[in-house]
Amino acid sequence: MVRDLLAALDGSPVVHAALVTGLKHYLGPFDAYAQGEMPDTPFHEDEPRLDVPNFYYTQEDELFAAAERQGFTWSVHRSHTVIGHAVGNLMNMGLTLATYASICRHLDRPFVFPGSETQWNGVTDMTDSTVLAEQMVWASTSPTGANEAFNVVNGDIFRWRWMWPQLAAYFGVEPVGFDTNPRPLEQQMEGMNDVWTEIATLHGLAEPDLGRLASWWHTDADLGRDIEVVTDISKSRLAGFHTHHRTVDSFTALFDRYRHERLIPAA
């Protein structure tokens, strides 16, 4: 796809191309995820590539070749877990947690952390989609952003044992942390499609299909990791990109927008 897109633009006045990848650059693709020897955290952009086939590496190589052939500059943006406004996106933790909390509130159930002890207690970071977009614009318009790869996260780090009660407070539900074993959302939310339809009807929501809002499997995968995943963003800071978000504010701003657009019930 990357090769065909850039080839189709050959001869067009392309100035810069930005490629969004992610931390599987350091962790490996899905079929070899977190296997073998990985770099130490926090991940740095100059880490050597892992000795496994990785579609991110292939995409980068196509970008580099086209840039040299066609004469444009490039940037690569390696995001962590991205949260943002999207419906029908099967990898959106923000909307998944919002629907989960809304169901918990409707059923008067506790808001149970689904992930691992490592994720509950360890430090991590995330990427607000607006921060990602701003970094892409910056790299495409700033000389210091050209022909470089950058990690892109909000700029803060946090522990889920701190974040989980903050999210619970927003929705008015009881937070319950890690206890002995993970309790995946796919199991907790099994059979909840009809419950969501009931919630959507009761509150006049815009989307009654829970499958278009929640991606239990992906949030389970993120929160169930048994390794620390955190990035270094010094490179882009030193190059001149200074956008910073607190992740808790990214979550609550996103939840406010979901409420405004009637994707989840109002307070």
C-alpha positions as CSV (number, residue, x, y, z in Angstrom):
1,M,0.0,0.0,0.0
2,V,2.8,2.4,0.9
3,R,4.7,1.5,-2.3
4,D,1.7,1.9,-4.5
5,L,0.6,5.2,-3.0
6,L,4.1,6.8,-3.3
7,A,4.5,5.4,-6.8
8,A,1.2,7.0,-7.8
9,L,2.4,10.3,-6.6
10,D,5.6,10.2,-8.6
11,G,5.8,13.3,-10.7
12,S,3.4,15.2,-8.4
13,P,4.7,18.1,-6.3
14,V,5.1,16.1,-3.0
15,V,7.1,18.0,-0.5
16,H,7.0,15.7,2.5
17,A,5.5,12.3,3.5
18,A,4.8,11.3,7.1
19,L,4.4,7.7,8.0
20,V,2.7,6.6,11.2
21,T,3.9,3.4,12.8
22,G,4.1,2.4,16.4
23,L,6.0,0.7,19.2
24,K,5.9,-2.7,17.5
25,H,8.9,-1.2,15.8
26,Y,10.7,-2.0,19.1
27,L,8.5,-4.9,20.3
28,G,8.0,-6.9,17.1
29,P,4.9,-7.6,15.0
30,F,1.9,-9.4,16.3
31,D,3.2,-12.9,15.4
32,A,6.5,-12.3,17.2
33,Y,5.4,-9.7,19.8
34,A,7.7,-9.2,22.7
35,Q,9.6,-12.3,21.9
36,G,13.4,-12.6,21.9
37,E,15.7,-9.8,22.9
38,M,14.2,-6.3,23.0
39,P,15.8,-3.0,23.7
40,D,15.5,-1.6,27.3
41,T,12.8,0.9,28.1
42,P,12.4,3.7,27.6
43,F,12.6,3.0,23.8
44,H,14.8,5.4,21.8
45,E,14.6,6.1,18.1
46,D,18.2,5.0,17.4
47,E,17.6,1.4,18.6
48,P,18.7,-1.2,16.0
49,R,16.0,-3.1,14.2
50,L,15.0,-6.4,15.7
51,D,16.1,-9.5,13.8
52,V,12.6,-10.5,12.7
53,P,10.5,-9.6,9.7
54,N,8.4,-6.5,10.6
55,F,5.9,-4.7,8.4
56,Y,6.9,-1.4,10.0
57,Y,10.5,-1.8,8.7
58,T,9.2,-2.7,5.2
59,Q,7.0,0.5,5.2
60,E,9.9,2.6,6.3
61,D,12.1,1.2,3.5
62,E,9.5,1.9,0.9
63,L,9.2,5.5,2.2
64,F,13.0,6.0,2.2
65,A,13.4,4.7,-1.3
66,A,10.6,6.8,-2.7
67,A,11.9,9.9,-0.9
68,E,15.3,9.4,-2.5
69,R,13.9,8.7,-5.9
70,Q,11.3,11.5,-5.9
71,G,13.0,14.2,-3.9
72,F,10.7,14.8,-1.0
73,T,11.5,14.8,2.7
74,W,10.0,12.2,5.1
75,S,9.3,11.6,8.8
76,V,8.3,8.5,10.8
77,H,6.0,8.8,13.9
78,R,6.2,5.9,16.3
79,S,3.1,6.2,18.6
80,H,2.2,4.2,21.7
81,T,-1.5,3.3,22.3
82,V,-3.5,6.0,20.5
83,I,-6.7,7.4,21.9
84,G,-8.9,9.7,19.8
85,H,-12.3,10.3,18.4
86,A,-13.2,7.4,16.1
87,V,-16.3,5.1,15.6
88,G,-15.8,1.7,14.0
89,N,-12.1,1.7,14.9
90,L,-11.2,-1.7,16.3
91,M,-8.2,-0.4,18.2
92,N,-9.5,2.5,20.3
93,M,-9.0,2.1,24.1
94,G,-10.6,5.5,24.8
95,L,-14.1,4.5,23.4
96,T,-13.7,1.0,24.7
97,L,-13.2,2.1,28.3
98,A,-16.0,4.7,27.9
99,T,-18.5,2.1,26.9
100,Y,-17.2,-0.3,29.6
101,A,-17.7,2.3,32.3
102,S,-21.1,3.2,31.0
103,I,-22.2,-0.4,31.1
104,C,-20.8,-0.7,34.7
105,R,-22.8,2.4,35.7
106,H,-26.0,1.2,34.1
107,L,-25.7,-2.2,35.8
108,D,-24.4,-0.9,39.1
109,R,-21.3,-3.0,38.7
110,P,-17.7,-2.2,39.8
111,F,-15.2,-0.9,37.2
112,V,-12.7,-3.7,37.3
113,F,-9.2,-3.3,35.9
114,P,-8.9,-6.0,33.2
115,G,-5.2,-6.2,32.8
116,S,-2.0,-7.6,34.3
117,E,-0.1,-6.8,37.5
118,T,2.8,-5.5,35.5
119,Q,0.5,-2.9,33.8
120,W,-1.3,-2.0,37.0
121,N,1.9,-1.2,38.9
122,G,4.4,-0.2,36.2
123,V,4.9,3.1,34.4
124,T,3.5,3.6,30.9
125,D,2.5,6.4,28.5
126,M,0.0,7.0,25.7
127,T,-0.6,9.0,22.6
128,D,-3.4,11.5,22.1
129,S,-4.4,11.5,18.4
130,T,-4.2,15.3,18.5
131,V,-0.6,15.2,19.7
132,L,0.2,12.7,16.9
133,A,-1.4,15.0,14.3
134,E,0.5,18.1,15.6
135,Q,3.8,16.3,15.5
136,M,3.1,15.2,11.9
137,V,2.4,18.8,10.9
138,W,5.5,20.1,12.8
139,A,7.8,17.5,11.1
140,S,6.4,18.3,7.7
141,T,7.0,22.1,8.1
142,S,10.1,22.3,10.2
143,P,13.7,21.7,8.9
144,T,14.6,19.9,12.2
145,G,11.7,17.4,11.6
146,A,12.8,16.4,8.1
147,N,14.2,12.9,7.4
148,E,13.9,11.8,11.0
149,A,12.0,9.2,13.0
150,F,10.3,10.3,16.2
151,N,8.6,8.6,19.1
152,V,5.3,10.4,19.8
153,V,3.5,10.3,23.2
154,N,1.7,12.8,25.4
155,G,4.8,13.7,27.4
156,D,3.7,12.4,30.8
157,I,4.0,8.9,32.4
158,F,1.6,7.3,34.7
159,R,0.6,4.1,36.5
160,W,-2.7,2.4,35.9
161,R,-3.2,2.0,39.6
162,W,-3.4,5.9,39.7
163,M,-5.2,6.4,36.4
164,W,-8.0,3.8,36.9
165,P,-9.6,5.6,39.9
166,Q,-9.5,8.9,37.9
167,L,-11.4,7.3,35.0
168,A,-13.9,5.7,37.5
169,A,-14.5,9.1,39.2
170,Y,-15.4,10.6,35.8
171,F,-18.1,8.0,35.3
172,G,-19.2,7.7,38.9
173,V,-18.4,4.0,39.2
174,E,-16.4,2.1,41.8
175,P,-12.8,1.3,40.8
176,V,-11.4,-2.1,41.5
177,G,-7.8,-2.8,40.8
178,F,-5.7,-5.8,40.0
179,D,-6.2,-8.8,42.2
180,T,-4.3,-12.1,41.7
181,N,-5.1,-12.5,37.9
182,P,-6.2,-10.4,34.9
183,R,-9.9,-10.2,34.4
184,P,-10.2,-9.5,30.6
185,L,-13.0,-7.3,29.2
186,E,-13.8,-10.0,26.6
187,Q,-15.0,-12.2,29.5
188,Q,-16.5,-9.4,31.7
189,M,-18.5,-8.0,28.7
190,E,-19.6,-11.2,27.2
191,G,-23.3,-11.0,26.2
192,M,-23.6,-7.2,26.7
193,N,-24.7,-6.3,23.2
194,D,-28.4,-6.3,24.3
195,V,-27.5,-4.3,27.4
196,W,-25.9,-1.6,25.2
197,T,-28.9,-1.5,22.9
198,E,-31.0,-0.9,26.0
199,I,-28.7,1.9,27.2
200,A,-28.7,3.4,23.7
201,T,-32.5,3.4,23.6
202,L,-32.8,4.8,27.1
203,H,-30.4,7.7,26.5
204,G,-31.1,8.3,22.8
205,L,-27.5,7.4,21.8
206,A,-26.3,7.7,18.2
207,E,-24.8,4.2,18.0
208,P,-26.7,1.2,19.3
209,D,-24.2,-1.4,18.0
210,L,-21.7,-2.1,20.7
211,G,-19.4,-3.8,18.2
212,R,-18.8,-0.5,16.5
213,L,-17.7,1.2,19.7
214,A,-15.8,-1.3,21.8
215,S,-12.7,-3.4,21.0
216,W,-12.4,-5.6,24.0
217,W,-9.7,-7.7,22.6
218,H,-7.3,-4.8,21.8
219,T,-7.7,-3.2,25.2
220,D,-7.2,-6.5,26.8
221,A,-4.0,-6.9,24.8
222,D,-2.7,-3.5,25.8
223,L,-3.6,-3.7,29.5
224,G,-2.6,-7.4,29.7
225,R,1.0,-7.0,28.6
226,D,3.5,-8.5,31.1
227,I,6.3,-6.1,30.1
228,E,7.0,-2.5,30.7
229,V,6.3,-0.3,27.7
230,V,7.4,3.3,27.9
231,T,9.1,5.6,25.4
232,D,11.7,8.4,25.4
233,I,10.6,11.6,23.6
234,S,13.7,13.7,24.1
235,K,14.6,13.6,20.4
236,S,11.5,15.5,19.2
237,R,11.6,17.9,22.2
238,L,15.2,18.8,21.5
239,A,14.3,19.3,17.8
240,G,11.6,21.8,18.7
241,F,8.3,19.9,19.1
242,H,6.9,20.8,22.6
243,T,3.2,19.8,22.6
244,H,2.5,18.2,25.9
245,H,-0.8,16.6,27.3
246,R,-1.6,15.0,30.6
247,T,-3.1,11.7,29.7
248,V,-5.9,12.0,32.2
249,D,-6.9,15.2,30.5
250,S,-6.8,13.5,27.1
251,F,-9.1,10.8,28.4
252,T,-11.6,13.2,30.0
253,A,-11.7,15.6,27.0
254,L,-12.4,12.6,24.8
255,F,-15.1,11.4,27.1
256,D,-16.7,14.9,27.1
257,R,-16.7,14.8,23.3
258,Y,-18.3,11.3,23.2
259,R,-21.0,12.6,25.5
260,H,-21.6,15.7,23.4
261,E,-21.9,13.5,20.3
262,R,-24.3,11.0,22.1
263,L,-21.9,8.1,21.8
264,I,-22.1,7.4,25.5
265,P,-24.7,8.6,28.1
266,A,-24.4,12.0,29.6
267,A,-23.6,12.4,33.3
